[in-house]
Amino acid sequence: MSRIDTGRPTDALTAYEGARQRFAEALGAVPGLALRSLHQHILRQDPVLLPAASPPVA
């Protein structure tokens, strides 16, 4: 199983949808480019979201 599979993409997508709805209702706006881009990375399970590998401990 990859590290992406052990993350919480469902929680992240749920949080995004909640924020998107609040933006729309309160401001009549959509999330900005940075948040939409992050959403797309999550949907694609993009490896860019993985933390950098830690060096081995001696």
C-alpha positions in Angstrom: 0.0 0.0 0.0 1.4 3.4 -0.9 1.5 6.3 1.5 -1.2 8.0 -0.5 -3.5 5.1 0.3 -2.8 5.5 4.0 -3.7 9.3 4.0 -7.1 10.8 4.5 -8.1 11.9 1.0 -11.8 11.4 1.8 -11.6 13.8 4.8 -9.7 16.3 2.6 -12.3 16.1 -0.1 -15.1 16.5 2.4 -13.4 19.6 3.9 -13.0 21.1 0.4 -16.6 20.6 -0.5 -17.7 22.2 2.8 -15.4 25.2 2.2 -16.6 25.5 -1.4 -20.3 25.5 -0.2 -19.6 28.1 2.5 -17.8 30.3 0.0 -20.7 30.1 -2.4 -23.4 30.7 0.2 -21.6 33.5 2.2 -19.7 35.3 -0.6 -21.2 34.1 -3.9 -17.7 33.1 -4.8 -15.7 30.0 -5.7 -12.5 28.8 -4.1 -9.3 30.5 -5.4 -6.9 28.9 -7.8 -4.6 27.5 -5.0 -7.5 25.6 -3.3 -8.9 24.3 -6.6 -5.4 23.1 -7.6 -5.0 21.3 -4.3 -8.4 19.7 -4.8 -7.2 18.4 -8.2 -4.0 17.0 -6.7 -6.1 15.2 -4.1 -8.5 13.8 -6.7 -5.5 12.5 -8.7 -3.7 11.2 -5.6 -0.8 13.1 -6.9 2.6 12.0 -5.3 3.5 15.7 -5.0 1.4 15.7 -1.8 3.6 13.1 -0.1 6.0 14.3 2.5 9.7 14.3 1.6 11.4 11.1 2.5 13.3 11.3 5.8 17.0 10.3 5.7 17.7 6.9 7.3 18.5 7.0 11.0 21.9 5.5 11.8 
